Amino acid sequence: MALSLACAAPFAHAQDANGASSAMVDYQIDAGPLGASLNRIAAAAGRTLSVDPSLLQGKRAGAVNGRLSIEQAAAQALQGSGLQLATTASGALTVQRAPANGVERIGTLRVQGDQGNRTQLGDDRVSPADRPYASPQSGAHLSLQQIERSRGTQAGDIFKSVAGVINGDNRNSGALDLNIRGMQGFNRVPVVIDGSQQQVTVYRGYAGVAGRSYIDPDMIGGIDIQKGPSSGAEGVGAIGGVVSMRTLNAEDIISSDKDWGIRLKGGFSDNSTSPPPAFTTGGLRNGGRFLTACGGGRTCTVQQLPTEFADDTGMDRPSTGTPAGGSGSLAVAKRWDQFEVVGVYARRKTGNYFAGENGPGAPEPHYAVSRTTDSRGRWVEYTNVTFDGLNRFRAGEEVLNTSVDNQSWLLKVTWKPSPDQALEVGRMKYQSRYGELMPSAILRGEGALQSALSDVDADTWTARYRWQPANELIDFKANAWRTALDNTIRNVYSFPALPPEFTYIETTYRQSERWGIDATNTSRFITGWGDFALQYGFTHGKEDVHPISAKQSFSSNNAKREESSAFASAEWVPVDWFKFDAALRHTRYKSYDREITRVPSQSRPITYTDVHLQGRDSGNTPIAAITFTPFEGVQVYARYAEALRMPGLFETSSGPVPSMFAMDLRPEHAKNREYGINLMRDGLFAEGDQARLKLAYFDNHVKDYLTRTTVQLEGWVSAPVIENIDNADFKGYEISAEYRTPRFFGELSGSYYTYTNFCHSDRAYPTRSPACYAGGVTDSYASNHVPPRASGALTLGTHQFDQRLTAGTRVSYTGNRPTLPRASNIIPVVDWGSYVLVDVFANYRLNDHVALDLGVDNLTDRYYMDAMTLGLMPSPGRTVRLGFTVNF
């Protein structure tokens, strides 16, 4: 049995897990390509090692000599490669990247044969690709190769194949605003980049709000997603889940036979054009009511029906394959005995894209004729012109305000004073000029308008330390970080029926700073009562939001906030077929609004009190899970998890949304249940194959859900405020599956919601019946956070020509937003309609140094709108991407 090669995730033959892991073999292997050396090691031992072939590209191994176990021989071959030997949760041997901070694991590797469970808490030796299929919690891992394959045209496109995860408002601003199982915004789903957070909440007018985090895809080395409450340092306030990203490391750039490396990437895409000047119009204009005929003695002035409701502006779509946008990046790395340096620069520029031209959804005029006749037989006839379709943009039209022009750079320095310690310090800069659309603007006046471009500047500083000695009681991590984000948003407004002064650009200035520290230690024990792992630590963070100096704006908050958390979690594996997980977190926060708010009394005569809004609260939340392994490679689990999200600054301070009553806000309290089955089998149908499957049912209940709503007060008719409503509920099913062989691979993901519900508090319209709505309460931001009832994606691919060619296709389905009863709403709820998309991809390695990439997004040129969009704007039509990667 030899080395098993596959794409993106490791492979191993099932019987190997039962074999002896310490058999000694005489090795005499000369230096050579790493893949060939590992193949000879595995063959001599009669074992199978699994490895993603892309990890071996350009890497060489030194000579391997002596009487060694397979673990010792593989460790010799892997020395200096940035890779390490590990075990999957099923006990099979695999090769994976070394930990991100470069710390080496000292001590022997324990291979546990056919043991069904093992402690995994904080264990880097468990393959990241396997961890979601061996955990009593839903999640996902996106490798560097998967990110490259699913890049698309926006940062949020890389999540298209992840069940239950959607990027909200994906075509506006180039930011990430992730929705996990209906939870979105207000830091319910933290996006963590190298341990830091930058998310800010941006007011989107009548459409609600958007939470935004920024990163260029060329900076990302890998992504791990946890769904639901998390017990670790990154899980503070994460009632929806955590998306944790790591940036590029030296191991991503340097091959095994060198101490330096260079990675150069470049490419272009079609289907876009440079944005036009501000106030350029787009889409169909308003229809109207036209007097088109009269008779019976009635005289009238007939109005001519328009033959066109827009000019040809924006209809000059370039032909397929015409370069219109591009991206490029340069990554360099150097390694010394105790130091590593990584530097990355990336540039990306794409203009306004064009909508697709096929399928239903594009607007068409509809004419309705009505006639009125008076008592004398005189009649007049009117023709009403309205438009159907998803929005006002025509098929194949330029979609305004969708351009992105950004540059990023990253610098990281790692110091390793000893093999078991590493200190990494880094700084990342992201600057972007992008199109920004206030969603409600399309519904007013004469249709869509091109805005002046907006700007964002995000700075991130990080310091990360790890100490991982041979002592199983110590696996210590400490992080410190700071992020600063300056955002200038420019929106245009035009009201043709009003004087010229009502055509203007509104500029909003906002500055956000966040700081954080955390420390975590993991201790592992092997006792007569089973294996134990304990993880414990604390976090502390500060946030300060204020208008940019000398540029005051009514829609900017001006407040500060602190939040701390202490946590502890444990895993206990008393026998091979049973595992118990438990965790407890304590969280507390306080906030202070620098602005003064006038708070009215709730009775007559009305009096006012000037106050600085303040918030303060604390609480404890548990997590518990049990996992049974009735058969080898099969797990059945049940999990109960709670989490608190303390009110954020957008909710507890004055700003663009009325919050004068937001003085006694309570934290959101998630109480989630999940039941699932994991399947992780190697050699299930053939030698060298790998099967992974996760089926899960979730029942998520959030008590005291925070949102904007309209409440009825004594002495007042009603008022829109930020308010705790009684609860928000989401229930449904998810599936994630992978099957891989050395020549073929397939991935399947899907989600289906069986139940959604939002219930008013007693304070909001106490006489209203019913008090609960499946699509969001009155005037609530939640209305646009309800995901499609059904969605899924199927990816099929192949490896050919000695693994040099990888090609495949992805077919994705997104269903309608559920047709649900909603309370009356001033917030327009976007219905995008169901759609099916087909994407294709290919990667060909010319040699060990040069690779070409080809991708076609929306192959059928479908006219559609992304799920969870806030603005009435179509998504990109067929887009061809061609790129290259050169490694030295």
ZAMARGU-4260 file (C-alpha; in steps of 0.2 Angstrom, whole numbers, plus 5000, padded with zeros to 4 digits):
<rodrens>
0) 5000/5000/5000 | 5007/5017/4995 | 5004/5035/4998 | 4986/5040/4995 | 4985/5056/4985
5) 4969/5067/4984 | 4963/5085/4983 | 4960/5096/4998 | 4958/5082/5011 | 4969/5067/5017
10) 4965/5049/5012 | 4969/5033/5021 | 4964/5015/5020 | 4953/5009/5034 | 4962/4993/5038
15) 4978/5004/5042 | 4970/5011/5058 | 4970/4993/5065 | 4988/4989/5061 | 5003/4991/5073
20) 5009/5009/5072 | 5027/5005/5079 | 5034/4991/5067 | 5052/4995/5064 | 5058/4995/5046
25) 5075/4997/5038 | 5075/5012/5027 | 5088/5018/5014 | 5080/5032/5004 | 5090/5045/4995
30) 5085/5063/4995 | 5072/5067/4982 | 5055/5074/4979 | 5044/5073/4995 | 5030/5064/4987
35) 5041/5050/4981 | 5050/5048/4998 | 5033/5047/5007 | 5027/5034/4995 | 5042/5023/4998
40) 5041/5025/5016 | 5022/5020/5016 | 5026/5005/5004 | 5040/4998/5015 | 5029/4999/5030
45) 5014/4991/5022 | 5004/5006/5027 | 4995/5021/5019 | 4999/5039/5022 | 4986/5052/5017
50) 4990/5069/5010 | 4983/5083/4999 | 4995/5082/4984 | 4995/5101/4983 | 5004/5102/4999
55) 5019/5093/4991 | 5021/5104/4976 | 5039/5109/4974 | 5044/5101/4991 | 5059/5089/4993
60) 5065/5077/5007 | 5082/5074/5014 | 5089/5056/5015 | 5080/5044/5026 | 5091/5030/5034
65) 5091/5018/5048 | 5079/5006/5057 | 5064/5017/5060 | 5045/5016/5063 | 5034/5024/5050
70) 5031/5039/5061 | 5050/5042/5063 | 5054/5039/5045 | 5040/5051/5040 | 5046/5064/5052
75) 5063/5064/5045 | 5056/5066/5027 | 5045/5080/5033 | 5058/5090/5042 | 5059/5108/5036
80) 5044/5106/5024 | 5031/5115/5035 | 5021/5099/5036 | 5019/5086/5050 | 5013/5069/5053
85) 4996/5068/5061 | 4981/5056/5065 | 4963/5058/5059 | 4950/5056/5072 | 4948/5038/5066
90) 4966/5034/5070 | 4973/5034/5052 | 4990/5042/5048 | 4989/5059/5038 | 5001/5073/5033
95) 4995/5091/5036 | 5002/5108/5038 | 5011/5112/5054 | 5002/5123/5066 | 5000/5141/5060
100) 5013/5148/5072 | 5026/5136/5068 | 5028/5128/5085 | 5033/5110/5084 | 5024/5097/5095
105) 5037/5089/5106 | 5035/5071/5111 | 5029/5055/5103 | 5014/5054/5092 | 5000/5043/5099
110) 4991/5033/5085 | 4976/5025/5093 | 4971/5012/5080 | 4953/5009/5079 | 4948/5020/5094
115) 4932/5029/5090 | 4934/5044/5101 | 4949/5054/5107 | 4951/5071/5115 | 4952/5084/5102
120) 4951/5100/5113 | 4964/5112/5106 | 4973/5098/5097 | 4982/5103/5081 | 4986/5085/5077
125) 4968/5083/5072 | 4966/5087/5053 | 4957/5103/5051 | 4948/5095/5036 | 4942/5081/5047
130) 4937/5090/5063 | 4920/5095/5057 | 4916/5077/5054 | 4922/5071/5071 | 4914/5085/5082
135) 4898/5086/5091 | 4895/5103/5083 | 4892/5108/5065 | 4906/5117/5056 | 4916/5118/5041
140) 4934/5120/5035 | 4939/5129/5019 | 4957/5125/5014 | 4968/5137/5003 | 4964/5126/4988
145) 4945/5127/4991 | 4946/5146/4993 | 4955/5147/4977 | 4942/5136/4968 | 4927/5146/4975
150) 4934/5164/4974 | 4921/5171/4963 | 4920/5190/4961 | 4916/5195/4979 | 4924/5190/4996
155) 4908/5182/5001 | 4908/5170/4986 | 4920/5158/4995 | 4906/5153/5007 | 4894/5147/4993
160) 4897/5129/4996 | 4895/5129/5015 | 4878/5123/5022 | 4869/5136/5032 | 4881/5150/5029
165) 4877/5165/5017 | 4885/5182/5015 | 4872/5195/5017 | 4872/5210/5005 | 4885/5201/4995
170) 4886/5214/4981 | 4887/5230/4991 | 4904/5236/4997 | 4915/5220/4996 | 4913/5216/5015
175) 4908/5201/5024 | 4892/5200/5034 | 4889/5182/5037 | 4873/5174/5041 | 4873/5157/5050
180) 4857/5148/5053 | 4847/5165/5053 | 4859/5174/5065 | 4867/5189/5057 | 4874/5206/5061
185) 4878/5215/5078 | 4893/5203/5080 | 4882/5188/5082 | 4894/5179/5070 | 4911/5186/5073
190) 4923/5186/5059 | 4940/5183/5067 | 4956/5186/5057 | 4972/5180/5065 | 4963/5182/5082
195) 4957/5200/5079 | 4940/5207/5075 | 4935/5223/5066 | 4916/5221/5062 | 4906/5237/5062
200) 4888/5240/5060 | 4882/5251/5046 | 4865/5259/5044 | 4856/5255/5028 | 4841/5266/5029
205) 4824/5258/5027 | 4833/5241/5022 | 4840/5239/5040 | 4858/5237/5045 | 4874/5228/5039
210) 4889/5221/5049 | 4905/5223/5039 | 4922/5215/5040 | 4935/5217/5027 | 4949/5206/5020
215) 4956/5202/5002 | 4955/5183/4998 | 4973/5183/4992 | 4978/5186/5011 | 4968/5171/5017
220) 4977/5154/5021 | 4962/5144/5028 | 4945/5146/5036 | 4937/5137/5050 | 4918/5139/5054
225) 4909/5134/5070 | 4890/5135/5070 | 4881/5139/5086 | 4889/5144/5103 | 4908/5141/5105
230) 4917/5137/5121 | 4934/5145/5115 | 4942/5162/5116 | 4934/5168/5100 | 4916/5163/5105
235) 4912/5178/5116 | 4895/5184/5110 | 4894/5172/5096 | 4876/5166/5097 | 4876/5162/5078
240) 4894/5155/5076 | 4912/5159/5073 | 4921/5162/5057 | 4940/5161/5060 | 4952/5165/5047
245) 4971/5163/5046 | 4982/5174/5034 | 4996/5167/5024 | 5011/5159/5033 | 5029/5154/5028
250) 5023/5136/5025 | 5011/5142/5012 | 5025/5150/5002 | 5042/5141/5006 | 5046/5124/4998
255) 5054/5111/5009 | 5071/5112/5000 | 5073/5131/5003 | 5073/5144/5017 | 5065/5157/5006
260) 5050/5158/4994 | 5040/5169/4983 | 5022/5167/4977 | 5016/5178/4962 | 4998/5178/4958
265) 4989/5187/4944 | 4973/5186/4934 | 4959/5195/4925 | 4940/5194/4924 | 4928/5200/4911
270) 4909/5207/4913 | 4913/5224/4921 | 4916/5242/4916 | 4923/5257/4925 | 4910/5266/4936
275) 4902/5281/4928 | 4901/5299/4936 | 4890/5301/4951 | 4871/5304/4947 | 4872/5293/4932
280) 4855/5284/4931 | 4852/5266/4928 | 4838/5254/4927 | 4820/5257/4921 | 4812/5273/4927
285) 4795/5275/4935 | 4780/5270/4926 | 4764/5280/4928 | 4746/5283/4924 | 4743/5290/4906
290) 4727/5297/4899 | 4726/5288/4882 | 4709/5290/4875 | 4692/5298/4878 | 4675/5298/4870
295) 4656/5300/4871 | 4657/5319/4869 | 4672/5320/4881 | 4687/5331/4875 | 4704/5328/4882
300) 4722/5329/4879 | 4729/5312/4875 | 4746/5308/4883 | 4758/5298/4872 | 4763/5281/4880
305) 4782/5280/4882 | 4790/5267/4870 | 4806/5266/4881 | 4808/5268/4900 | 4826/5270/4899
310) 4840/5275/4887 | 4854/5264/4881 | 4866/5270/4895 | 4873/5255/4904 | 4869/5242/4890
315) 4886/5241/4882 | 4891/5225/4890 | 4908/5219/4883 | 4910/5202/4874 | 4914/5186/4884
320) 4933/5185/4888 | 4936/5204/4886 | 4948/5209/4901 | 4939/5222/4911 | 4945/5219/4929
325) 4960/5211/4937 | 4969/5206/4953 | 4987/5202/4958 | 4997/5198/4973 | 5015/5195/4978
330) 5020/5185/4994 | 5038/5183/5000 | 5044/5173/5015 | 5061/5170/5023 | 5066/5158/5036
335) 5081/5158/5048 | 5085/5147/5063 | 5075/5157/5075 | 5065/5169/5064 | 5053/5169/5049
340) 5047/5184/5039 | 5031/5185/5028 | 5026/5199/5017 | 5011/5200/5006 | 5005/5214/4994
345) 4988/5212/4985 | 4979/5223/4973 | 4961/5221/4966 | 4951/5231/4954 | 4934/5227/4946
350) 4922/5239/4939 | 4903/5239/4939 | 4897/5222/4934 | 4884/5217/4921 | 4868/5207/4925
355) 4864/5191/4917 | 4853/5189/4902 | 4844/5173/4903 | 4829/5166/4914 | 4815/5175/4922
360) 4817/5190/4934 | 4822/5205/4923 | 4809/5219/4923 | 4796/5221/4909 | 4782/5234/4908
365) 4764/5229/4910 | 4750/5240/4904 | 4733/5240/4912 | 4719/5249/4904 | 4704/5256/4914
370) 4689/5266/4908 | 4677/5277/4918 | 4660/5283/4911 | 4650/5297/4919 | 4630/5298/4918
375) 4630/5307/4902 | 4640/5293/4893 | 4656/5302/4892 | 4671/5291/4895 | 4690/5293/4898
380) 4702/5279/4897 | 4719/5278/4907 | 4733/5266/4905 | 4743/5262/4920 | 4761/5256/4917
385) 4770/5245/4930 | 4784/5234/4930 | 4786/5216/4936 | 4803/5207/4939 | 4815/5206/4953
390) 4821/5224/4952 | 4822/5239/4940 | 4839/5234/4931 | 4837/5226/4914 | 4844/5210/4908
395) 4863/5213/4903 | 4863/5230/4910 | 4877/5238/4920 | 4873/5237/4939 | 4878/5253/4947
400) 4888/5255/4963 | 4896/5237/4962 | 4914/5242/4959 | 4928/5238/4970 | 4946/5245/4970
405) 4957/5239/4984 | 4974/5236/4990 | 4981/5226/5005 | 4997/5222/5013 | 5003/5210/5026
410) 5019/5209/5036 | 5022/5195/5049 | 5038/5191/5059 | 5039/5175/5069 | 5052/5172/5083
415) 5055/5155/5089 | 5067/5155/5104 | 5065/5136/5106 | 5057/5122/5096 | 5042/5123/5108
420) 5039/5142/5108 | 5034/5155/5095 | 5030/5173/5095 | 5022/5181/5080 | 5018/5199/5077
425) 5010/5206/5062 | 5001/5221/5054 | 4989/5220/5040 | 4982/5235/5030 | 4966/5235/5019
430) 4961/5250/5009 | 4946/5251/4997 | 4937/5263/4986 | 4920/5255/4982 | 4903/5258/4976
435) 4890/5260/4989 | 4871/5259/4987 | 4858/5265/4999 | 4845/5251/4996 | 4830/5262/4997
440) 4836/5274/4984 | 4831/5262/4969 | 4813/5264/4975 | 4813/5283/4974 | 4813/5296/4960
445) 4819/5290/4943 | 4827/5273/4948 | 4845/5269/4952 | 4859/5282/4953 | 4878/5280/4953
450) 4885/5286/4969 | 4901/5295/4973 | 4913/5281/4978 | 4915/5277/4996 | 4931/5273/5006
455) 4937/5261/5020 | 4953/5260/5028 | 4956/5245/5040 | 4972/5243/5050 | 4975/5227/5060
460) 4990/5224/5073 | 4992/5207/5081 | 5004/5198/5093 | 5002/5179/5095 | 5012/5168/5107
465) 5012/5149/5109 | 5021/5138/5121 | 5019/5119/5118 | 5032/5109/5127 | 5033/5090/5130
470) 5022/5092/5145 | 5004/5087/5142 | 4998/5099/5155 | 5004/5115/5145 | 4998/5121/5128
475) 4997/5139/5131 | 4991/5153/5119 | 4991/5171/5121 | 4985/5185/5109 | 4984/5204/5109
480) 4977/5214/5095 | 4971/5231/5089 | 4960/5236/5074 | 4956/5253/5068 | 4943/5256/5054
485) 4939/5273/5045 | 4924/5272/5034 | 4918/5286/5023 | 4901/5282/5015 | 4894/5293/5001
490) 4876/5291/4995 | 4868/5301/4982 | 4849/5307/4982 | 4839/5314/4968 | 4821/5319/4968
495) 4816/5326/4951 | 4800/5333/4956 | 4808/5344/4969 | 4820/5359/4967 | 4839/5356/4962
500) 4844/5358/4980 | 4836/5341/4984 | 4849/5332/4973 | 4864/5330/4984 | 4878/5318/4990
505) 4876/5313/5009 | 4893/5309/5017 | 4894/5299/5033 | 4910/5298/5042 | 4914/5284/5055
510) 4929/5278/5065 | 4930/5262/5075 | 4944/5256/5086 | 4944/5239/5095 | 4957/5231/5106
515) 4958/5214/5113 | 4968/5201/5123 | 4965/5183/5127 | 4975/5169/5135 | 4971/5150/5134
520) 4979/5134/5141 | 4975/5116/5137 | 4979/5102/5149 | 4978/5083/5144 | 4978/5069/5156
525) 4978/5050/5153 | 4971/5041/5168 | 4963/5025/5173 | 4946/5033/5171 | 4949/5038/5153
530) 4957/5052/5144 | 4954/5070/5149 | 4957/5087/5141 | 4954/5104/5150 | 4954/5121/5142
535) 4953/5137/5151 | 4956/5155/5149 | 4950/5173/5148 | 4947/5187/5136 | 4945/5206/5137
540) 4940/5218/5124 | 4937/5236/5121 | 4928/5246/5107 | 4927/5264/5103 | 4916/5271/5090
545) 4916/5290/5085 | 4914/5301/5070 | 4930/5306/5061 | 4938/5321/5069 | 4931/5338/5063
550) 4918/5328/5052 | 4903/5326/5063 | 4888/5316/5056 | 4871/5314/5063 | 4872/5295/5058
555) 4888/5291/5067 | 4888/5284/5085 | 4900/5291/5098 | 4902/5278/5112 | 4913/5266/5120
560) 4911/5248/5127 | 4921/5235/5137 | 4918/5216/5138 | 4926/5202/5147 | 4924/5183/5148
565) 4931/5169/5158 | 4928/5151/5151 | 4933/5133/5155 | 4929/5117/5145 | 4932/5099/5147
570) 4932/5083/5136 | 4931/5066/5144 | 4934/5049/5135 | 4931/5035/5147 | 4930/5022/5134
575) 4932/5021/5115 | 4914/5022/5111 | 4909/5037/5122 | 4914/5055/5124 | 4907/5069/5135
580) 4910/5088/5133 | 4906/5102/5145 | 4909/5120/5146 | 4905/5135/5156 | 4907/5154/5151
585) 4905/5170/5162 | 4903/5186/5152 | 4901/5204/5158 | 4900/5221/5149 | 4898/5239/5151
590) 4895/5253/5138 | 4894/5272/5139 | 4887/5285/5126 | 4896/5301/5125 | 4881/5310/5117
595) 4866/5316/5127 | 4849/5308/5124 | 4833/5317/5129 | 4822/5304/5136 | 4803/5308/5137
600) 4792/5302/5151 | 4779/5289/5146 | 4764/5299/5153 | 4756/5316/5151 | 4762/5330/5154
605) 4777/5324/5145 | 4794/5329/5153 | 4811/5326/5147 | 4827/5321/5155 | 4845/5322/5147
610) 4855/5307/5150 | 4871/5298/5144 | 4864/5281/5139 | 4874/5267/5148 | 4873/5248/5149
615) 4879/5235/5161 | 4876/5216/5163 | 4883/5199/5166 | 4879/5181/5165 | 4884/5163/5164
620) 4881/5150/5150 | 4884/5131/5149 | 4888/5119/5135 | 4886/5100/5136 | 4887/5087/5123
625) 4888/5068/5122 | 4895/5057/5108 | 4893/5039/5105 | 4903/5028/5092 | 4892/5013/5089
630) 4903/5007/5074 | 4920/5012/5068 | 4919/5028/5059 | 4901/5032/5064 | 4896/5044/5078
635) 4880/5049/5085 | 4879/5065/5096 | 4868/5077/5105 | 4873/5095/5110 | 4865/5108/5121
640) 4873/5125/5120 | 4870/5142/5127 | 4878/5159/5124 | 4875/5177/5128 | 4877/5192/5116
645) 4878/5208/5126 | 4871/5223/5118 | 4882/5232/5106 | 4886/5250/5103 | 4874/5252/5089
650) 4860/5247/5101 | 4865/5256/5116 | 4870/5273/5110 | 4862/5287/5100 | 4865/5287/5081
655) 4855/5285/5065 | 4842/5274/5073 | 4830/5281/5087 | 4836/5273/5103 | 4830/5285/5116
660) 4821/5271/5126 | 4836/5259/5124 | 4841/5261/5143 | 4837/5244/5150 | 4842/5232/5136
665) 4845/5214/5141 | 4858/5202/5133 | 4852/5190/5119 | 4852/5173/5126 | 4854/5158/5114
670) 4848/5141/5119 | 4852/5129/5105 | 4850/5110/5103 | 4858/5100/5090 | 4857/5081/5086
675) 4868/5073/5072 | 4877/5059/5064 | 4895/5059/5059 | 4902/5047/5046 | 4921/5046/5043
680) 4927/5031/5034 | 4942/5028/5024 | 4942/5014/5011 | 4923/5013/5012 | 4921/5007/4994
685) 4939/5006/4987 | 4956/5007/4993 | 4962/5025/4994 | 4945/5033/4995 | 4938/5044/5009
690) 4920/5046/5014 | 4914/5060/5025 | 4896/5064/5030 | 4887/5075/5043 | 4868/5076/5046
695) 4862/5088/5059 | 4845/5094/5065 | 4846/5111/5074 | 4833/5119/5086 | 4839/5137/5090
700) 4830/5148/5102 | 4836/5166/5106 | 4827/5174/5121 | 4827/5193/5122 | 4832/5195/5103
705) 4837/5213/5100 | 4830/5222/5085 | 4822/5238/5079 | 4803/5237/5081 | 4789/5249/5084
710) 4781/5249/5101 | 4766/5257/5108 | 4768/5268/5124 | 4756/5277/5135 | 4753/5294/5129
715) 4761/5290/5112 | 4754/5283/5097 | 4769/5273/5093 | 4788/5274/5091 | 4802/5264/5082
720) 4815/5259/5095 | 4829/5246/5098 | 4820/5233/5109 | 4821/5216/5116 | 4808/5205/5109
725) 4803/5189/5117 | 4812/5177/5106 | 4818/5172/5089 | 4817/5153/5083 | 4825/5144/5069
730) 4824/5125/5066 | 4830/5114/5052 | 4841/5101/5044 | 4859/5102/5037 | 4869/5090/5027
735) 4888/5091/5023 | 4896/5077/5013 | 4913/5073/5004 | 4919/5058/4994 | 4936/5058/4987
740) 4947/5046/4978 | 4964/5049/4970 | 4955/5053/4953 | 4938/5060/4958 | 4930/5070/4971
745) 4913/5076/4976 | 4905/5088/4989 | 4887/5090/4994 | 4880/5103/5006 | 4862/5108/5010
750) 4851/5116/5022 | 4832/5116/5025 | 4822/5127/5037 | 4807/5119/5045 | 4802/5133/5056
755) 4806/5152/5059 | 4797/5163/5072 | 4799/5180/5080 | 4788/5185/5095 | 4784/5203/5101
760) 4787/5209/5119 | 4772/5213/5129 | 4777/5231/5127 | 4775/5232/5108 | 4757/5233/5103
765) 4750/5224/5118 | 4733/5222/5110 | 4739/5215/5094 | 4735/5197/5089 | 4744/5187/5085
770) 4760/5192/5094 | 4772/5181/5084 | 4777/5181/5065 | 4787/5169/5055 | 4795/5183/5045
775) 4800/5196/5058 | 4791/5208/5070 | 4785/5225/5065 | 4798/5236/5057 | 4812/5224/5062
780) 4829/5222/5054 | 4826/5203/5057 | 4815/5203/5042 | 4829/5203/5030 | 4839/5190/5040
785) 4828/5176/5037 | 4837/5164/5025 | 4830/5154/5010 | 4820/5139/5016 | 4830/5127/5005
790) 4848/5129/4998 | 4862/5117/4993 | 4877/5115/4982 | 4885/5100/4973 | 4903/5100/4967
795) 4910/5086/4956 | 4928/5086/4950 | 4942/5075/4944 | 4961/5074/4944 | 4970/5069/4928
800) 4987/5069/4920 | 4997/5063/4936 | 4987/5075/4947 | 4992/5090/4936 | 4975/5094/4931
805) 4960/5097/4943 | 4944/5102/4935 | 4926/5102/4940 | 4909/5110/4941 | 4898/5116/4955
810) 4879/5117/4954 | 4870/5127/4967 | 4852/5130/4971 | 4844/5144/4982 | 4826/5143/4986
815) 4814/5157/4989 | 4813/5166/5005 | 4799/5157/5014 | 4781/5164/5010 | 4778/5169/5028
820) 4766/5180/5038 | 4775/5196/5043 | 4770/5211/5053 | 4767/5227/5043 | 4784/5234/5039
825) 4792/5250/5034 | 4807/5240/5030 | 4805/5233/5013 | 4808/5214/5013 | 4818/5208/4998
830) 4811/5192/4989 | 4824/5186/4977 | 4816/5171/4969 | 4823/5154/4968 | 4838/5151/4956
835) 4850/5138/4950 | 4868/5143/4946 | 4882/5133/4937 | 4900/5137/4940 | 4915/5128/4932
840) 4934/5128/4937 | 4950/5121/4932 | 4968/5121/4938 | 4983/5115/4928 | 5001/5114/4934
845) 5013/5116/4920 | 5027/5111/4932 | 5032/5112/4950 | 5032/5131/4949 | 5019/5137/4937
850) 5000/5134/4938 | 4985/5141/4927 | 4968/5144/4934 | 4952/5145/4924 | 4935/5149/4932
855) 4918/5153/4924 | 4905/5159/4937 | 4886/5159/4932 | 4890/5148/4916 | 4872/5150/4910
860) 4872/5169/4912 | 4857/5168/4923 | 4848/5184/4928 | 4846/5183/4947 | 4847/5192/4964
865) 4858/5185/4978 | 4849/5178/4993 | 4850/5190/5008 | 4853/5205/4998 | 4847/5222/5005
870) 4846/5232/4989 | 4835/5228/4973 | 4850/5224/4962 | 4854/5209/4951 | 4870/5199/4953
875) 4883/5196/4941 | 4880/5188/4924 | 4892/5175/4916 | 4910/5180/4922 | 4926/5172/4916
880) 4941/5172/4927 | 4959/5168/4921 | 4974/5168/4932 | 4991/5161/4936 | 5002/5156/4951
885) 5021/5156/4951 | 5031/5149/4965 | 5049/5151/4967
</rodrens>
